[in-house]
Amino acid sequence: MVTKKEVLNKEVVQIDLEKVKSIRELLKSFEKSSIQSRNLGKCLQVYEDCLKDPDRPLIFVGLAGPLMAGGLRKVVRDMIEYNLVDCLVATGGNLYQDFALGLGVKFYIGTPYADDVLLRELYINRIYDTYVDEAAFDTTDKTICAIADKLPKRAYSSSEFLRILGKRLKDENSILYTAAKHGIPVICPALNDSSIGIALTMHYYWNKDHIVIDAILDNYEITQMVMKTKKTAVVYISGGYPKNFIQQATVTLESLEIIPRGQTKGHDYAIQLTADAPHWGGLSGCTLEEAQSWGKVARKANKATTYIDSTIGLPLLVGAILQGKAYKKRKRV
C-alpha cells in the first residue's frame, strides 16, 4: 500500500518574480507550480523533448481561433522561420487575414461593447474587441479572385493554392510568405469556409473555366507525410477542424490498408492549448487521452494539455522555446 510520504513527495515551488529575468525562466518556474501554469510548463517540456529527439519527428501545428486579430501573426511566422513546425494546418480565416495584412490591411483596437448596428452602417467588422475595415477585405477578396483568374484551370490542393498566395506577398512577417520561402506546406481543409472561399466563389461565378480546390488532395498529402516519417508530433492551438484533420491522418493509413486495422500507433508527441472543456463532447475540448482511444495519439505519447486563452499561452510557449534555442540543431525536412 502506498504511504503518505510517497504521495507527498513533490513540493509546490512558489514563483519568485524577483528571480525571473526572461519568458523562459518564467515558464521553467511554472513547471514546479500548479494548475494551468504547471500544464503550460509541461507543454514547454514536451515541445523541447520533440525538438531534441534524434529521430526528428515531423511536427504538425493546428491553428484555430482569431490569432491574427489577436496580434499573434508574427508569433506563428516565427514558429515557421525557426523550424518549430513542418506542416501548418490552419483555418481559412487565419490564413485570409494573414494575406490581408500582407496587402496592408490593418486591425484596430475596439471594444466588445460596441454598437454593432452602427458598425455595420460604417462598414466596420468586429472580432470581439478588434475592428477591421470591411472595404479593405473587399479589396483583398478581389485580389485573391484575380490571382485565381490567371491560374491554369485545374484542380489544386489547398496547400498548393496557399503557396501561390504566399509567393505573391513581399511581407517577411507573413505566415504564408515565410512558409512558401521555406517550403513548409500550409493546409486548410475547409478553405471554402473563409473569405478565401468567398473570393474563389467570385472566381467560380464569373469564369466558365475555373480552378477547383480539391480537399481530398489535402487528405492524401498529409497522409503521405505521416506514412513517410518515423515519428510525428502535433501542436493544437485552439482546436477546431485543423485539430481533427491532423488527428485523423494517422488512422487514414488503416482505411487505406497501408497499416492493419488497430495497428496505427498515433502521434508520438502531442501538445494542446485550448479554452474549451471536454465535457461538452466537442472536438476542440477533446482530451489527448480520448484521442488515444481512436489511435490518433500513441499509447505512450509524450503529451501535455493546458486550458488557456491561446492569445496568452502561445506567445509564452513560443517565446520560451526561442529563448532556449533547442531548435538550433534541428534540420529542416
C-alpha positions as CSV (number, residue, x, y, z in Angstrom):
1,M,0.0,0.0,0.0
2,V,1.2,3.5,-0.9
3,T,2.3,5.6,2.1
4,K,1.5,9.3,2.8
5,K,5.2,10.1,2.4
6,E,5.3,8.5,-1.0
7,V,2.3,10.6,-2.1
8,L,3.5,13.9,-0.6
9,N,6.9,13.8,-2.3
10,K,7.0,16.9,-4.5
11,E,6.5,20.3,-3.0
12,V,5.0,23.1,-5.0
13,V,7.7,25.8,-5.5
14,Q,6.4,29.3,-5.2
15,I,7.1,31.5,-8.3
16,D,9.7,34.1,-7.4
17,L,9.3,37.0,-9.9
18,E,12.4,38.8,-8.4
19,K,14.5,36.0,-9.9
20,V,12.7,35.6,-13.2
21,K,14.5,37.5,-15.9
22,S,13.0,36.1,-19.1
23,I,10.0,34.4,-20.6
24,R,11.8,31.1,-20.5
25,E,12.7,31.4,-16.8
26,L,9.0,32.2,-16.1
27,L,7.8,29.0,-17.9
28,K,10.5,26.9,-16.3
29,S,9.3,28.2,-12.9
30,F,5.8,27.1,-14.0
31,E,7.0,23.5,-14.1
32,K,7.1,23.3,-10.3
33,S,4.0,25.4,-9.7
34,S,0.4,24.2,-10.1
35,I,-2.9,24.4,-12.1
36,Q,-2.6,25.7,-15.7
37,S,0.8,27.3,-15.2
38,R,2.3,23.9,-14.5
39,N,0.5,22.5,-17.5
40,L,2.0,25.2,-19.7
41,G,5.4,24.4,-18.2
42,K,4.8,20.8,-19.2
43,C,3.9,21.8,-22.7
44,L,7.3,23.5,-22.9
45,Q,9.0,20.3,-21.8
46,V,7.2,18.2,-24.3
47,Y,7.9,20.6,-27.2
48,E,11.6,20.8,-26.4
49,D,11.8,17.0,-26.0
50,C,10.3,16.7,-29.5
51,L,12.8,19.3,-30.9
52,K,15.7,17.4,-29.4
53,D,14.5,13.9,-30.4
54,P,17.2,12.3,-32.6
55,D,14.5,10.6,-34.7
56,R,13.5,14.1,-35.8
57,P,9.7,13.9,-35.5
58,L,7.6,15.7,-38.2
59,I,5.7,18.5,-36.4
60,F,2.2,19.3,-37.4
61,V,0.7,22.5,-35.9
62,G,-3.1,23.0,-36.0
63,L,-4.1,26.7,-35.8
64,A,-7.6,28.0,-35.0
65,G,-9.1,31.0,-33.2
66,P,-8.8,34.7,-34.0
67,L,-5.0,34.7,-33.8
68,M,-4.3,37.4,-36.5
69,A,-6.8,39.8,-34.9
70,G,-5.3,38.9,-31.6
71,G,-1.8,40.0,-32.7
72,L,-0.1,36.6,-32.9
73,R,0.7,36.7,-36.6
74,K,4.5,37.1,-36.1
75,V,4.5,34.5,-33.3
76,V,3.2,31.9,-35.8
77,R,5.5,33.2,-38.5
78,D,8.5,32.8,-36.2
79,M,7.5,29.2,-35.5
80,I,8.0,28.6,-39.2
81,E,11.1,30.7,-39.5
82,Y,12.8,29.0,-36.6
83,N,11.9,25.5,-37.6
84,L,9.3,24.7,-34.9
85,V,6.8,23.4,-37.5
86,D,7.0,21.1,-40.5
87,C,3.4,21.4,-41.7
88,L,0.8,24.0,-40.7
89,V,-2.9,23.2,-40.8
90,A,-4.9,26.4,-40.2
91,T,-8.4,27.8,-40.5
92,G,-9.1,29.8,-43.6
93,G,-9.9,32.8,-41.5
94,N,-6.4,33.0,-40.1
95,L,-4.8,32.5,-43.5
96,Y,-7.0,35.0,-45.2
97,Q,-6.3,37.6,-42.5
98,D,-2.5,36.9,-42.8
99,F,-2.8,37.5,-46.6
100,A,-4.8,40.7,-46.0
101,L,-2.2,42.0,-43.5
102,G,0.4,41.3,-46.2
103,L,-1.5,43.6,-48.5
104,G,-1.5,46.4,-45.9
105,V,-4.9,45.8,-44.2
106,K,-4.9,46.9,-40.6
107,F,-6.7,45.7,-37.4
108,Y,-7.8,48.3,-34.9
109,I,-8.4,48.3,-31.2
110,G,-12.1,48.3,-30.5
111,T,-14.5,47.2,-27.7
112,P,-16.8,44.2,-27.3
113,Y,-19.5,46.6,-26.2
114,A,-19.7,48.5,-29.4
115,D,-23.0,49.4,-31.2
116,D,-22.8,46.7,-33.8
117,V,-25.7,48.1,-35.9
118,L,-23.7,51.3,-36.1
119,L,-20.5,49.4,-37.1
120,R,-22.5,47.7,-39.9
121,E,-23.6,51.1,-41.2
122,L,-19.9,52.3,-41.1
123,Y,-18.9,49.1,-42.9
124,I,-16.7,48.0,-40.0
125,N,-16.4,44.4,-38.9
126,R,-15.9,43.4,-35.3
127,I,-13.9,40.5,-34.0
128,Y,-14.6,40.6,-30.3
129,D,-12.7,43.7,-29.2
130,T,-11.0,44.3,-32.6
131,Y,-12.1,46.2,-35.7
132,V,-11.3,45.9,-39.3
133,D,-12.4,47.9,-42.4
134,E,-14.8,45.7,-44.5
135,A,-13.8,47.7,-47.6
136,A,-10.2,46.6,-47.1
137,F,-11.5,43.0,-47.0
138,D,-13.4,43.6,-50.2
139,T,-10.2,44.6,-51.9
140,T,-8.5,41.5,-50.5
141,D,-11.2,39.3,-51.9
142,K,-10.8,40.8,-55.4
143,T,-7.1,40.4,-55.2
144,I,-7.4,36.7,-54.5
145,C,-10.0,36.3,-57.2
146,A,-7.7,38.0,-59.7
147,I,-4.9,35.6,-58.8
148,A,-7.2,32.6,-59.3
149,D,-8.4,34.0,-62.6
150,K,-4.8,33.8,-64.0
151,L,-4.0,30.3,-62.9
152,P,-4.2,27.2,-65.2
153,K,-7.6,25.8,-64.9
154,R,-7.2,22.5,-63.0
155,A,-7.5,21.0,-59.5
156,Y,-5.3,22.4,-56.7
157,S,-4.8,21.2,-53.2
158,S,-5.3,23.9,-50.6
159,S,-1.6,23.8,-49.8
160,E,-0.7,24.4,-53.5
161,F,-3.0,27.4,-53.8
162,L,-1.9,28.8,-50.5
163,R,1.7,28.5,-51.6
164,I,0.8,30.6,-54.6
165,L,-0.8,33.3,-52.4
166,G,2.3,33.3,-50.2
167,K,4.6,33.8,-53.2
168,R,2.6,36.9,-54.2
169,L,3.4,38.6,-51.0
170,K,6.6,40.6,-50.1
171,D,5.9,40.7,-46.4
172,E,8.6,38.9,-44.3
173,N,6.2,38.9,-41.3
174,S,3.6,36.9,-43.2
175,I,2.9,33.3,-42.4
176,L,2.1,32.4,-46.0
177,Y,5.2,34.2,-47.3
178,T,7.5,32.6,-44.8
179,A,6.0,29.1,-45.3
180,A,6.4,29.5,-49.1
181,K,10.0,30.7,-48.6
182,H,11.0,27.6,-46.6
183,G,8.8,25.1,-48.5
184,I,6.6,24.4,-45.4
185,P,3.2,23.1,-46.5
186,V,0.2,25.1,-45.2
187,I,-3.1,23.2,-45.4
188,C,-6.6,24.5,-44.9
189,P,-9.0,21.5,-45.2
190,A,-12.1,23.8,-45.3
191,L,-10.8,26.7,-47.4
192,N,-14.4,27.3,-48.6
193,D,-15.3,28.2,-45.0
194,S,-13.5,31.6,-45.1
195,S,-13.1,34.8,-47.1
196,I,-10.7,32.9,-49.4
197,G,-13.7,30.7,-50.1
198,I,-15.7,33.8,-50.9
199,A,-13.0,35.1,-53.3
200,L,-12.9,31.7,-55.0
201,T,-16.7,31.7,-55.3
202,M,-16.4,35.0,-57.1
203,H,-13.8,33.4,-59.4
204,Y,-16.1,30.4,-59.9
205,Y,-19.2,32.5,-60.6
206,W,-17.5,34.8,-63.2
207,N,-15.5,32.2,-65.1
208,K,-16.9,29.3,-67.0
209,D,-13.5,27.7,-66.9
210,H,-12.2,27.9,-63.3
211,I,-9.8,26.3,-60.9
212,V,-11.0,23.7,-58.3
213,I,-9.7,23.3,-54.8
214,D,-9.6,19.5,-54.2
215,A,-9.9,19.0,-50.5
216,I,-9.3,15.2,-50.8
217,L,-5.8,16.0,-52.2
218,D,-5.2,17.6,-48.8
219,N,-6.1,14.3,-47.1
220,Y,-3.7,12.5,-49.5
221,E,-0.9,14.9,-48.9
222,I,-1.0,14.8,-45.1
223,T,-1.4,11.0,-45.1
224,Q,1.8,10.8,-47.3
225,M,3.7,12.9,-44.7
226,V,2.7,10.6,-41.9
227,M,3.4,7.5,-43.8
228,K,6.9,8.6,-44.8
229,T,8.2,9.7,-41.3
230,K,9.2,7.6,-38.3
231,K,7.7,9.8,-35.7
232,T,5.1,12.6,-35.7
233,A,4.3,15.4,-33.3
234,V,1.2,17.6,-33.0
235,V,0.6,21.0,-31.5
236,Y,-3.0,22.0,-31.3
237,I,-3.8,25.7,-30.9
238,S,-7.5,26.4,-30.0
239,G,-8.7,23.1,-31.6
240,G,-11.2,23.5,-34.4
241,Y,-11.2,21.5,-37.6
242,P,-7.4,21.7,-38.1
243,K,-7.1,19.5,-34.9
244,N,-9.2,16.7,-36.2
245,F,-7.7,16.9,-39.7
246,I,-4.3,16.3,-38.2
247,Q,-5.6,13.7,-35.8
248,Q,-7.2,11.5,-38.5
249,A,-4.1,11.4,-40.7
250,T,-2.7,8.5,-38.7
251,V,-5.9,6.4,-38.8
252,T,-6.4,7.0,-42.5
253,L,-3.4,4.7,-43.0
254,E,-5.7,1.9,-41.7
255,S,-8.5,2.8,-44.1
256,L,-6.1,2.7,-47.0
257,E,-4.9,-0.8,-45.8
258,I,-1.4,0.5,-45.5
259,I,-1.4,-0.5,-41.9
260,P,-3.5,-3.4,-40.5
261,R,-6.7,-2.4,-38.5
262,G,-5.9,-1.5,-34.9
263,Q,-2.1,-1.2,-35.6
264,T,-1.9,2.6,-36.1
265,K,0.4,3.9,-33.3
266,G,-0.8,7.5,-33.4
267,H,1.2,10.7,-32.9
268,D,4.2,10.3,-30.7
269,Y,4.2,13.8,-29.2
270,A,1.1,15.9,-28.5
271,I,0.6,19.4,-27.1
272,Q,-2.7,21.2,-26.8
273,L,-3.6,24.8,-25.8
274,T,-7.4,25.2,-25.6
275,A,-10.0,27.1,-23.8
276,D,-12.7,24.5,-24.5
277,A,-13.8,21.9,-21.9
278,P,-14.0,18.2,-22.7
279,H,-17.4,17.6,-21.0
280,W,-19.4,19.2,-23.9
281,G,-18.2,16.5,-26.2
282,G,-16.8,18.8,-28.9
283,L,-13.6,18.2,-30.7
284,S,-11.9,21.4,-29.6
285,G,-12.1,20.4,-25.9
286,C,-11.5,16.7,-26.5
287,T,-8.6,15.4,-24.4
288,L,-5.5,13.8,-25.8
289,E,-6.4,10.7,-23.8
290,E,-9.7,10.5,-25.7
291,A,-7.7,10.7,-28.9
292,Q,-5.8,7.6,-27.8
293,S,-9.0,5.6,-27.9
294,W,-9.1,6.3,-31.6
295,G,-5.5,5.5,-32.3
296,K,-4.8,9.2,-33.1
297,V,-2.3,9.7,-30.2
298,A,0.2,7.0,-29.3
299,R,-0.3,4.9,-26.2
300,K,2.9,6.1,-24.7
301,A,2.9,9.5,-26.2
302,N,4.8,12.4,-24.6
303,K,1.8,14.8,-24.2
304,A,0.5,17.8,-22.3
305,T,-2.6,20.0,-22.3
306,T,-3.1,23.4,-20.9
307,Y,-6.5,25.1,-20.7
308,I,-5.7,28.7,-21.6
309,D,-6.5,31.5,-23.9
310,S,-4.2,30.9,-26.9
311,T,-3.5,34.6,-27.3
312,I,-1.8,34.4,-23.9
313,G,-0.4,30.8,-23.9
314,L,1.1,30.6,-27.4
315,P,3.4,33.7,-27.2
316,L,4.6,32.5,-23.8
317,L,5.3,29.0,-25.1
318,V,7.0,30.0,-28.3
319,G,8.9,32.8,-26.6
320,A,10.3,30.3,-24.0
321,I,11.3,27.9,-26.8
322,L,13.1,30.5,-28.9
323,Q,15.0,31.7,-25.8
324,G,16.0,28.2,-25.0
325,K,17.3,27.6,-28.6
326,A,16.5,23.9,-28.7
327,Y,15.6,24.4,-32.3
328,K,19.1,25.3,-33.3
329,K,20.3,21.8,-34.1
330,R,17.1,20.7,-35.8
331,K,17.4,20.3,-39.6
332,R,14.6,21.1,-42.0
333,V,12.9,18.3,-43.8
